[in-house]
Amino acid sequence: MTARARLALLLAAACAVRLAPILVSDRLVADVQRYHRVATHVLDVSWNPYEAPRLYPYPPVWVWAEAGSEWLARRTGLSFAVLVKLPVLASDLAIVGLLAAWGRRRGIGLGPGWLYALHPVSVLVGAFHGQFDAVALLFVLFALLAFEAGRRDGSALALAAAIGLKSFPVLLLPVFLLGPGMTARARARFAVLALAPVLLLLLPYAAADFGALRRELLGYGGIADLGWIGFWRGLRWLHAGVLARSEAPYWGALVTLSKALTVAAETALFAAMALRRVRWTPVEASLAVLLAFLVFYGSLSAQYLLWVVPLGAMVADRFAAVHAVVSTMALVGFYSFLAPAILYPGPSAALLARPSAGALWVVGTGSVLLASAAWLADLVIRGAAKARPAAEEAPAR
């Protein structure tokens, strides 16, 4: 089989395992329902999605995919639930292609592409749930690969695109600023190129209704479905049989503590990078930053578990496999217990919301925390071991 045929087979498999659930889960439920409400608001009420309370906690790029899908659905009769997932499908296929090309350049073949193509977390989050984190992750990969190739301006603009879609890639900005060969001037240029486009996109919304923008985008604190707050919520349900609400306002003190812990952990990682106490590639550093967020930020939604998947495919160590297993367990338990309509059609959704699914969610969430912490610790230990010889050689020079 030729290299082109092997790549075509890989992309076909990635498409098939996603297109089938996209067509089967053709329902306006959970986040897809919110996408539809935002699209209706933008097309029929106001161009500003932030004026619709508790519907759009994202930067301003994705709203046009929502509105465009509804506009097309109205004119063609096609399903909104299918149309709005097509950009996610396209991004997943592009990620598979990028990982395959990256693997071939490193002499490891199409392995990284296959790892992402068949990864159950990617299929669950994108094809079933309909969350669009893969679109942002695609641009994160573009940013990392461009930075590796020395195209810093292109890397910064790709990171800007990622931040414009979802807020979380801004966590990775220090990784690039602390990268090899980055002078003070290069850092300033990179930061401006990565942040200025997003700020310019936000300006019209800030001018129209800054209070709404601040409330919906800047005031969003996450959902305690997973993470250590989600785990505590699940343990309370197992003990008392009462399931508390998941929204951040119901966990005010713990969310505040969670933010403080996350800032402290990320600051420690960046300090270690700046002081050369750890030696990581940009991919490894990005993976460590996102793993720290999963460990220390307690109010996590299901789609956050996808963030480390493409980077884990590039690192390809034993922790990536462990994380895949426990994340799949947590997601299947969570969806089956708390959002069964995402996975199961019609009346069967209610029948499958059983206590056993809830127990799977709680055990899976705890396992994800342990696996993420172990993976992060392993990265830190290996990074410190790589940095030690360089530190010992420095005085001799």
C-alpha positions in Angstrom: 0.0 0.0 0.0 1.4 3.4 -0.9 1.9 6.2 1.5 -1.0 8.1 0.0 -3.3 5.1 0.3 -2.4 4.6 3.9 -3.2 8.3 4.6 -6.5 8.0 2.8 -7.4 4.9 4.8 -6.5 6.8 8.0 -8.7 9.8 7.1 -11.6 7.5 6.0 -11.5 5.6 9.3 -11.4 8.9 11.3 -14.3 10.2 9.2 -16.4 7.1 9.5 -16.1 6.8 13.3 -17.3 10.4 13.7 -19.8 10.7 10.9 -21.9 7.8 12.1 -22.5 9.2 15.6 -23.1 12.7 14.1 -25.9 11.3 12.0 -27.3 9.0 14.8 -27.3 11.8 17.4 -29.2 14.2 15.3 -30.9 15.9 18.2 -31.1 19.4 19.7 -29.8 18.5 23.2 -27.3 19.9 25.7 -24.8 22.2 24.0 -26.2 21.7 20.5 -29.5 23.0 21.8 -27.7 26.1 23.2 -25.9 26.6 19.9 -29.3 26.6 18.3 -30.7 29.2 20.8 -27.7 31.4 20.2 -28.1 31.1 16.4 -31.8 32.0 16.7 -30.9 35.0 18.9 -28.3 36.3 16.5 -30.4 35.8 13.4 -33.7 37.0 14.8 -33.0 39.3 17.8 -29.6 40.8 18.0 -26.1 40.4 16.5 -24.6 40.3 20.0 -24.7 36.8 21.5 -23.5 38.0 24.9 -26.9 39.7 25.4 -28.5 36.2 25.7 -27.9 35.2 29.3 -26.0 32.0 30.1 -25.8 30.8 26.5 -22.5 32.0 25.0 -19.4 31.9 27.3 -16.9 31.8 24.4 -14.8 34.4 22.5 -16.6 35.8 19.4 -15.6 33.5 16.5 -17.7 30.4 17.0 -21.0 32.3 17.1 -20.8 32.7 13.3 -20.5 28.9 12.9 -23.7 28.6 14.9 -25.5 31.4 13.0 -24.3 30.1 9.7 -25.5 26.6 10.5 -29.0 27.8 11.4 -29.1 30.1 8.3 -28.2 27.1 6.1 -30.6 24.8 7.9 -33.5 27.3 7.3 -32.8 27.5 3.6 -32.0 23.8 2.9 -34.1 21.9 5.4 -30.9 20.1 6.6 -30.5 19.4 10.3 -29.0 22.1 12.4 -27.6 19.4 14.8 -25.7 17.9 11.9 -24.6 21.1 10.2 -23.1 22.6 13.4 -20.9 19.6 14.0 -19.4 19.6 10.5 -16.7 22.2 11.3 -15.8 19.9 14.3 -15.6 16.9 12.0 -13.4 18.8 9.5 -11.1 20.0 12.3 -10.8 16.5 13.6 -9.8 15.2 10.2 -7.3 18.1 9.8 -5.8 17.2 13.2 -5.4 13.6 12.1 -3.7 14.7 8.9 -1.3 17.1 10.9 -0.4 14.3 13.4 0.1 11.8 10.6 2.5 14.2 8.8 4.3 15.1 12.0 4.8 11.4 12.8 6.1 10.6 9.3 8.7 13.4 9.6 9.9 11.9 12.9 10.1 8.4 11.4 7.3 7.0 13.5 4.8 6.7 10.7 1.1 7.4 11.0 0.9 6.3 14.6 0.0 9.7 16.1 -2.7 10.1 13.5 -4.2 6.8 14.3 -4.1 7.5 18.0 -6.3 10.6 17.5 -8.4 9.2 14.7 -9.8 6.3 16.9 -9.6 8.1 20.3 -12.9 7.6 22.1 -12.7 10.9 23.9 -12.5 12.8 20.6 -15.5 10.9 19.2 -17.6 11.4 22.4 -16.8 15.1 22.8 -17.0 16.1 19.1 -19.4 13.7 17.3 -21.8 12.9 20.1 -21.6 16.0 22.4 -21.0 18.5 19.6 -18.4 20.5 21.5 -16.0 22.4 19.3 -12.8 22.3 21.3 -11.2 20.3 18.4 -11.4 23.5 16.2 -9.4 25.4 18.7 -7.0 22.5 19.2 -6.4 22.4 15.4 -5.0 26.0 15.6 -3.0 25.1 18.7 -1.3 22.4 16.7 -0.7 24.8 13.8 0.9 27.2 16.3 3.2 24.6 17.8 4.3 23.2 14.4 4.9 26.7 13.0 6.9 27.6 16.1 8.9 24.5 15.7 9.6 25.4 12.1 10.8 28.9 13.1 7.7 30.7 11.7 7.0 32.7 14.8 4.6 35.2 13.3 2.5 32.4 11.8 2.6 30.6 15.1 1.4 33.7 17.0 -1.5 34.2 14.5 -2.5 30.6 14.7 -2.6 30.9 18.5 -4.7 34.0 18.1 -7.2 32.0 16.0 -7.3 29.3 18.8 -7.9 31.9 21.5 -10.6 33.6 19.4 -12.5 30.3 19.3 -12.0 29.2 22.9 -10.4 30.9 25.9 -8.2 28.1 27.1 -5.4 28.3 24.5 -4.3 31.6 26.2 -2.9 29.4 28.9 -0.2 28.3 26.4 1.0 31.8 25.5 3.8 31.7 28.1 5.0 28.4 26.6 5.8 30.2 23.4 7.2 33.3 25.1 9.6 31.2 27.0 10.6 29.2 24.0 14.2 28.8 22.8 15.7 31.9 21.1 12.9 34.3 22.1 14.4 37.7 22.8 12.5 40.4 24.6 11.6 42.0 21.3 10.4 38.6 19.9 8.3 38.0 23.0 6.6 41.3 22.7 5.9 40.8 19.0 4.5 37.3 19.6 2.3 38.5 22.4 0.9 41.3 20.3 0.2 39.1 17.3 -1.4 36.5 19.5 -3.7 38.8 21.6 -4.4 41.9 19.5 -6.6 40.1 16.9 -8.8 38.7 19.7 -9.1 42.1 21.5 -10.0 43.7 18.2 -12.7 41.1 17.6 -14.1 41.8 21.1 -14.2 45.6 20.8 -17.6 45.8 19.0 -19.2 43.7 21.7 -17.5 45.6 24.5 -18.7 48.9 22.9 -22.3 47.6 22.5 -22.7 46.1 26.0 -19.6 45.7 28.1 -21.7 44.5 31.1 -23.0 41.6 29.0 -19.6 40.7 27.7 -18.1 40.8 31.2 -20.9 38.7 32.6 -21.0 36.0 29.9 -17.3 35.7 28.9 -15.2 37.0 31.8 -17.5 35.9 34.5 -17.8 32.3 33.4 -16.4 29.9 36.1 -17.0 26.5 34.5 -19.3 23.6 35.3 -18.6 21.2 38.2 -19.3 18.0 36.2 -15.7 16.8 36.4 -12.5 18.0 38.1 -12.0 17.8 41.8 -15.1 19.8 42.6 -17.1 17.5 40.3 -15.6 14.6 42.1 -16.6 16.0 45.5 -20.1 16.7 44.1 -20.3 13.0 43.0 -19.0 11.7 46.4 -21.8 13.7 48.2 -24.3 12.2 45.8 -23.0 8.7 46.6 -23.1 9.3 50.3 -26.4 11.3 50.7 -28.3 10.5 47.4 -28.7 14.2 46.7 -27.1 15.7 43.6 -26.1 19.3 43.9 -26.3 21.8 41.0 -23.2 22.0 38.8 -23.0 25.7 38.0 -20.1 27.6 39.4 -22.2 30.1 41.5 -23.3 27.1 43.6 -19.6 26.4 44.4 -18.4 30.0 45.0 -15.8 29.4 47.7 -14.5 26.2 46.1 -14.3 27.8 42.6 -12.3 30.7 44.1 -10.0 28.3 45.8 -9.7 26.4 42.5 -8.7 29.5 40.6 -6.0 30.3 43.2 -4.6 26.8 43.1 -4.5 26.8 39.3 -2.8 30.2 39.1 -0.2 29.0 41.7 0.4 25.7 39.8 0.7 27.4 36.4 3.0 30.1 37.8 5.2 27.4 39.3 5.5 25.6 35.9 6.3 28.8 34.1 8.9 29.7 36.7 10.5 26.3 36.3 10.6 26.8 32.5 12.0 30.3 32.8 14.7 29.2 35.3 15.5 26.2 33.1 14.7 23.8 36.0 12.8 21.7 33.4 13.7 21.0 29.8 10.6 20.4 27.6 9.8 20.7 24.0 6.9 23.1 23.3 4.6 20.2 22.9 5.6 18.7 26.3 5.4 22.1 27.9 1.9 22.7 26.5 0.8 19.3 27.7 2.1 20.0 31.2 0.2 23.3 31.3 -3.1 21.8 30.3 -2.6 18.8 32.6 -2.0 21.2 35.5 -5.3 22.9 34.6 -7.1 19.6 34.7 -5.6 18.7 38.0 -6.0 22.0 39.9 -9.1 23.7 38.3 -12.0 21.9 40.0 -14.9 23.0 37.9 -14.5 21.2 34.6 -16.9 20.4 31.7 -16.7 17.2 29.8 -15.0 18.7 26.7 -12.0 19.8 28.8 -10.7 16.2 28.8 -10.1 16.5 25.0 -7.5 19.2 25.4 -4.6 16.8 26.1 -5.5 14.2 23.6 -3.7 15.5 20.4 -0.7 16.5 22.5 -0.7 13.1 24.2 -0.7 11.5 20.7 2.5 13.3 20.0 4.2 12.3 23.2 2.8 8.8 23.0 3.8 7.4 26.4 2.0 5.0 28.7 0.2 7.8 30.6 -1.6 8.9 27.3 -3.1 5.4 27.1 -4.1 5.4 30.8 -5.6 8.8 30.5 -7.6 7.7 27.4 -9.1 4.7 29.3 -10.1 6.6 32.5 -11.3 9.7 30.5 -13.5 7.4 28.4 -14.9 5.8 31.6 -15.6 9.2 33.1 -17.3 10.6 30.0 -19.5 7.5 29.4 -20.6 7.6 33.0 -21.2 11.3 33.0 -23.2 11.3 29.7 -25.2 8.2 30.7 -26.0 9.6 34.1 -26.4 13.3 33.7 -26.9 13.9 30.0 -28.2 10.6 28.5 -29.9 12.3 25.5 -26.4 13.0 24.1 -25.6 9.4 23.6 -29.0 7.6 23.5 -32.1 8.4 21.4 -35.6 8.9 22.6 -37.1 7.0 25.5 -34.0 4.9 26.0 -32.2 8.0 27.3 -34.3 8.0 30.5 -34.0 4.3 31.0 -30.2 4.5 30.9 -29.8 7.2 33.6 -29.1 4.6 36.3 -27.2 4.7 39.6 -24.6 2.4 38.1 -23.9 5.1 35.5 -23.5 7.7 38.3 -21.1 5.5 40.1 -19.1 5.1 36.9 -19.0 8.9 36.5 -17.7 9.4 40.1 -15.1 6.6 39.8 -14.1 7.8 36.4 -13.7 11.4 37.5 -11.5 10.4 40.4 -9.4 8.2 38.1 -9.0 11.1 35.7 -7.7 13.3 38.5 -5.2 10.6 39.6 -4.1 9.9 36.0 -3.7 13.6 35.2 -1.6 14.2 38.3 0.6 11.2 37.7 1.1 12.2 34.0 2.0 15.7 35.1 4.4 14.5 37.8 6.1 12.2 35.2 6.5 15.1 32.8 8.0 17.2 35.5 10.4 14.5 36.6 11.6 13.8 33.1 11.9 17.5 32.3 14.0 18.0 35.4 16.2 15.1 34.5 16.8 16.5 31.1 17.6 19.9 32.5 20.1 18.6 35.0 23.0 17.8 32.7 22.7 21.3 31.0 22.8 23.0 34.4 25.9 20.9 35.4 27.7 21.8 32.2 27.0 25.6 32.4 29.7 26.4 35.1 32.3 24.5 33.1 31.8 26.8 30.2 
